[in-house]
């Protein structure tokens, strides 16, 4: 099929920053893109050929949008899977598939998938209602501490809470959830695996993630991870096994824990471009966003090696500020060597909202990490 400068239409469900960064590449390739998002101010609106405002969880909205395009993908998991399934039956190509998304959307189903496929993950219990957790504790079936996760609709640190005492159970959402063993880990790692329709598979280097202790969001992504080669190989192998089990098309970001004894346990996966791959825009031969487009269109996959060491710093709204956004000291960080800011185009900031990221590239990773720390201290996302 001719995708370039043609009548071919690629649909993207979700118009946030991940969609916007995908569109950098569809514009480069001159591929027509249609975007659906609930917000009329979605970051992707400025870069697509056609924009539709609508509810991603509404069956008719997603179905009618999908009927306009030849291939449909998504930049967020919270979309109507029933509509995707119907579109697939009617010949619209959806990548990754509705089957995989149905599993990944629900953290309880996702954990069971790992067990069914002999993939290493932390111990967990599944509950239909959060109220059942207290009974499990009182009857000895569950012990503190553990990690509570909402089975659905969690993102960017929401829907996750470390539970150390009964008081921590107060005000939890009532629906389906899981309780995971709290892992004593050395590092949180991630590997992005790309796979096209022909079955060509490539992985990006293992990255190390440092999280904000309060917001449970990634603060820094460090590539390559500062871990022994044997541990990196183990993480790569497990990510490839996860990819093979899903037999996905597109990207699959596999988040993992490196335990104190260097075992690797799968935390969760995302079937799309991911925060752990933002540094690939500057640091890699092929960015994760271009690779996703290549994979879902069954084009040859690009080279995934890093050209240089890369660190990504998330730009999130500062605490105490809500309203029209101001990026304070952005010119100061642009004076620093190897620093590139990416502003997502969200006009309103609020505490911990993802507003952009900054990539720092340097031949010496330790130097890049020091610059990243300086970037974090210098730039502030505030409001008027």
N, C-alpha and C positions, 0 to 999 in steps of 0.2 A: 504493500500500500504506500502511496505517496503522501507523506505527512507534511512536507515542506512546501510553503507557498501554494497551498491547495485548499480544497473544500473540506478536508478532514477537520473534525471538531473534537477536541479533548475537553471533557468536563471535569471540574474540580469541586468537590463538596467541601465547603469551608473556605473562607476568604481571609483567614488570619495571616500571621507572618510566615508560616510555613508555605502557604499557598503563594504568597507574594514572592518568596525566594524561589519557588518552582517556576514562577512566571518570568524571572530573569532569563531562564533557559528557553522557555517556549518563545519568548521574544527574539532571543538569539537565533533560534532555529526557524523563526517565522511559522510557528504552529498556532492555528486558531484555538483560542481557549474560551470556555464558558465557565463562569463561577457562580455558585449559589452560597449565600451567607445570610444570617438573620439581620445583620447590621448594614444599614445604608452607608455607613462610614468604614466598612471593612477595608483593611490595608490592601487587599488584592484588587479592589475595584478599579484603581488607577491603571492597572497593567494588563487587564484581560480584554478580549474582544467584545464580550457580552456579559453583563452582570445581572443577576436576578436576586432580589431580596426575598428571603423566605425561610421557613422553619426547617432545619435539617432533620428534625425528628418526626415531621409530618409525612405520612405515607404519600399522599397525593402530590405534595410539593416536590418531593424527591423523585417520585416516579415520572411526573410530567417534565421535570428538568432533564432527567436522564434520557428521555425519549428524543431529545434534541441533538444528542451527541453520539459519537462513534465508540469512544472509549471513555470510561468514567473511573476516576480515582478520588481519593479523599485525603485531607490533611488533618482530620480529627476523627476519632473513633465514634463519637456520639452522633451517629446518623441512623436513619431508619433502615434497618437491615432487611426487613420484609420487602420494602420497595426495591432494594438492590437485587434481592433474589428473583423478584418478578421480572425485573429488567434483564437479568441474565437469561432467564427462560425465553425471553422474547428476542434474544440475539444481541443485546448490548453487552459489550465486553466490560467487565468490572474487575479492576485490579487494585489491591489484593481482593480476593473473592469474598462474597457474602458469607460463605461457609467459614472461612478463617476469621472474618471480622466477628461473627456470632460468638465464637469461642473467646476471642481476645477482649471483646467488650465486657465480658463478665469475668471478674478476677477469680471467682470460685471455679468456673468452667476451665479457665486458663490453668489453674493449679492442678486440676484433675487431669487435664491434657498432658501435663508433664509426667504425672504418675503413670498414666496409661502408656506413655512412650518411653518409660525408663530414663527420664531426664532428671538430673539432680536439682532439687529445690528444697526449701526449708519445710519443716513439719507444719501442718496447719489443720484447723478445724473449720467446718463450714456450718453456718447458721442461717436458717430461713428468716429469723428476726433477731435483732440485736438484744432483745429481752432474754433470749435463751442463753446468752453469754453468762449472766449472773448465776443461772441455775447450774451451768457447767462448772463454774468456779466453786460454788458451794458444795457440789457433789463430787469434787475432786477430779473432774475430767479436764480441767484447764487450770494452769498455774500462772501467776504473775512472774515476770513481766511478759507481755506479748504485744504484737502489733495488730491493731484493729484496722481493717480495710473495708470500705464499702465495696460491695460486689460490682456496682455499676456507677458510672458518671463521676468518678474521681478524676482529677487532673491537676497538674502543677502543685502537688502537695496537699490538695484538698482530698477529703475522703480517706485520710490516713492519720492514725494517732497511736502513739505508744501508750499502752495502758499498764500502769504499775500498781494501781490500787482501785478499790471499788469506786472512789470518788471520780476517777477518770472515765467511768462509764456514763456519767451524767451527760445529758443533752446529745448523746450520739444519735444519728439518724436511725429510724426504727427498722429499716428494711434489711434485705439479704446482705450478709457480710461474711468475712472470714477473720479468723484469729491466727496469726502466724507466730511461730517461735521467733523471739528477738535474737538475731544473729550477732555474735561477737566477731566483728569482721575487721580486717586490716584495711581493705579498700573497697570502694564501689567502682566497678568496672563496666564498660559497655563495648560491644562489638556490633557494627552495622554490617549486615549481610545483604548483598544485592543478588537477585535472580531474575533472569528473563524467561520468556515463554519457551525458548529452546532448551532451557535448563542450564545455561551458562551461569556460573556462580562466582562471585568475588566478595572478599571481605575487606573492610577497612582495618587499619591498625587498632589494637586495643587502646581504649582511652581510660583515663582515671577521672573520676568525678568527685568534686568537693561540694558538699551541700551546706546551705544556710541552716543553722541549728533550729531556728524558730519557724521559718516559712516552709521547710522541707523542700526547697527548690535548689537546683544546681546553681552554685555560684561560679565555679571554675570547671572547665573541661581541659584536661592536659593530655596532649597527644605528642609522642607515644606515652603510654602509662609507664610510670617509674617502678617497674616490677621485673623480676627475673624472667629471662627468656622462656624458661620451662613453664612458668605460670601463664605467660602470654599465650604460649602454644596451647595450653590446656583450655584457656578461655576461648580461643579461636575455634578449637575442635568442638567444644560444647555448643557454641553459637551455630556452627555448621550443622550439627545434629538437630538443633531446634529448627533451623531453616528447612532441613530435609523432611522433618516430621510434618511441618505445615505445608511444604511444597508450594510456597507462596510465589507470587509474581510481584516484583517491586522491591521495596526495601523492608527489612525487618531489623529493628534495633533491639538487641538483646542486652538487658541490664542484669548484672551479676554481682554477687558478693565474693570477695576473696577472703576466706576465713583465716583464723590465726594459724592453722596448720596447712594453709595454701590449697585447701579444697575450693572448688568453684561451685557455687549454688546459683541457680537462675532466680532472679527476683521477679521480673515481668518483661513483657515485650511490647513493642509498638510497631504496627505494620505501615510505616510511613517515614518520611524524613523526621529527624529527631534532634532534640537539643544537644545530644552528645556528638552530633556531626556538624555543627555550625562552623567549626574552624576549618572544615574541608574547603570552604569557598576560597580562602587565601592559601591554605597550607597544603592542599592535595592537588594532584594532577587533574582529577575529576571530582567536582563537588558532589555531595550526597544528593543535591537537588537535581543536577543534571543526570546523575546515575539513575534516579527514580524514573525520570522521563524516558531514558534509554530502555530501562527494564520493562516498563509497562507497554512500550511500543515495540518490544522485541527487537530492539537495535543492539548492536554489539556493545558490551559493557566497557566503560572506560577504565583506565589505569587508576588503581586506588592507593598507590603509594603516596606517602607524604613527600613533598618537595623540601620541606623545612619543618622544624619543630613548631607546633602551634598550640596556643592556649586561647580559650574562649572565656570571656567574662560576661555574665548576664547583666543587663541593665534593667533593674526593676524599680518601680516607684518607691520613693523614700517614705519611711513611716512619718505620719503627721501631715502628709500632703495629698490633697484630692482636688482635681480640677484641671484647667487647661495646662498642658505640660510645658515645662522649660527644662532644657538639658544644660545644666550649669557646668561651666568649665570644659565644654566639649572641644573648644579650640586648643585648650591646654594639652589635652591628651593627643590631639592630632599632631602636636610638635614632637611627640615621642617616636622613636624609630620602630618601624614595623607595626604600627597601630592603625587599625581600620575600624571605624564605628559603623554599625548597621542600625538604622533607625526604622522601626516597623511601621510608623504612620498612624499610631493611635493618638488621637488628639487629647484624650482625657487620661490622666494618671490617677492612681490610687495606690495605697501601700502594697508592695510586693507584686503589683501587676507587671508582667513582662512587657517592656517597652522597647527593647532593642538588645543588641549584644555588641561586644567589641572583640575583635580578633587581634592577637599579638603573635607575630611570627619572628623567629630568630633561629639562627643555626645552632645556638646554644640554648637548650631548654631551661636551664637554671636562670639564665639572663631573661628569657621570656617570662618566666614565673615572677621574677622581681618586678619587671615592667608591668605585668598584670596586676600586681599588688598596688603599684603606684596609680594605675588607671582606676582601680576600685576606690582608692582613697580620694581621687581627684574629681571624677565626674559624679554629679548628683542629679537624680531625676526628681524634680520638684514641680510645684505649680505656681501660677501667678498669685 
